[in-house]
Structure formats: structure tokens, C-alpha cells
């Protein structure tokens, strides 16, 4: 089990890792020659030759929140990136009544908080100047919500709050569900294939660290991912095989080159070697 670091030690170890990453040699992904699929746009990924892994040994088990050593022990011979929609769903039968009440009360409180903020905005706002193009706010000429629009939003929140209060007070008459499905949360994953010590191949996947952004999409905390690449194997194709099927078909020395589907053959053994044949 890794030793728990003090905040000071964690910060120092993170800074040292970031400095090493900044100065170490990196590979440029070659889409025309590498066995590589997908896009990592929007996420910071550094490809590093697996032969350079030793310089990262000190951080091998370091649980860093801003730099991730994705595959220290399994250098990639094939890489694919894909986005995954992440969400959860709680159905009515999965939630006890008290939990339903608490969740609805939290929802009502959030609506009330939003309404209060709009009321403060309405109270402190001054009438914006008129222009040839309509109403402008004082914020560098950018359009701001009119008082009428703010009142409309407040009325909508009052109506929504009353609706949820009605449901809360007659809970047994309603079926509820809670979900993040429509929030559009997506995470970028990397799926890679790697070579085992016995010469066979295996594959796995990991989610990548996303840069932290503000509401405008500006990066406020960069996060980096390190992917180690087997530079001897990345230049040849490595299809994502079903391991069981792959091992089974390897037992057939004869294979067609023209037929679809492929035809495989092997000589039947004598009875003494039947077990080995399976």
C-alpha cells in the first residue's frame, strides 16, 4: 500500500513529475504509420517511448490528480481513443421513501436559491441604455437580461417549485426516477493492446484526465496523460482479437487466403493425443 503523503510532499512530488514531463523526450503520434484510431482532441496526451519508462519509476504508484501514468506496466502496441457517455439512473423501486423526500427537498432548495439570486439581480439592476439596436447592458455593450425577462424566469421558478411541493406532499401517488443521463457527461477513454511476457497479447482500457475548465470553456487547471508506447510494435497492425477465439484459431496451421469466411484446417491426431488436440 502506497504511503500517504502530506500536502507539502504531494505538491513537491507533483511539481517534480510535471518538470520531468516538460523536459523528457516525447513521441509525435504518426497516424499514417502507427496502429492508432480515434481522437484525443480536448485532452492532453503525451506519447513517450516505453524505453524511457525508467525515469518515471519514482512516480509509478503515485496517485497524482493532474498527471496520469496511464500504462506504465503495459506499453501500447495498438491504441484507440473513444468517448463514453457516463450517467446513472435510479428507478423508483431502488429508492426508499425517505431518500426520495430528501432529494426532492434538495431540489426545492436549489430552485429557491436560484429564485433568490434572480430577485437580487432584479433589485440591484439599473435600467440599461437604449440604442439603435435595442437594449444594451453596461458590461462592455453585451446584452443582459431585461427586467421583464428576469421576472419571467422568477415566475417559472415559482411554478416549478410549487409543482415539486405538490409531488412531495403526495409522494405515494407518483413514481420517481433520478438520472444524469441528459446532462451530457462524456469521458474520453483509451483502449490499448499490449504484449505479455510469453509473447501473447492482451488489452485493457482506462479513462483519461480531462482539463478542468470554467463555464466559458477556458482551461483553469491543466491535466496531463502519459501513454507509454512500444515503438517496436506500434508500427504494425494488431487487431483487437477475442482472446479465446484467437488462441483457438492459432492451433490450425492451415488457413485459406481467399475464402470468406476464412477456412482453417489441421490434421486429426491419433487417440493417444486427443487431449492435446482440444
Secondary structure, 3 states (H helix, E strand, C coil): CCCCCCHHHHHHHHHHHHHHHHHCCCECCCCCCCCEECCCCCCEEEEEEHHHHHHHHHHCCCCCCCEEECCCCCCEEEEEEEEEECCCEECHHHCCHHHHHHHHHHHHHHHHHHHHHHHHHHHHCCCCCEECCEECCCCCCCCCCCHHHHHHHHHHHHHHHHHHHHHHHCHHHCCCCEECHHHCCEEEEEEEEEECCCCCEEEEEEECCCCEECCCCCEEECCEEEEEECCCCCCCCCCCCCHHHHHHHCCCCEECCCCCCCCEECCCCCHHHHHHHC
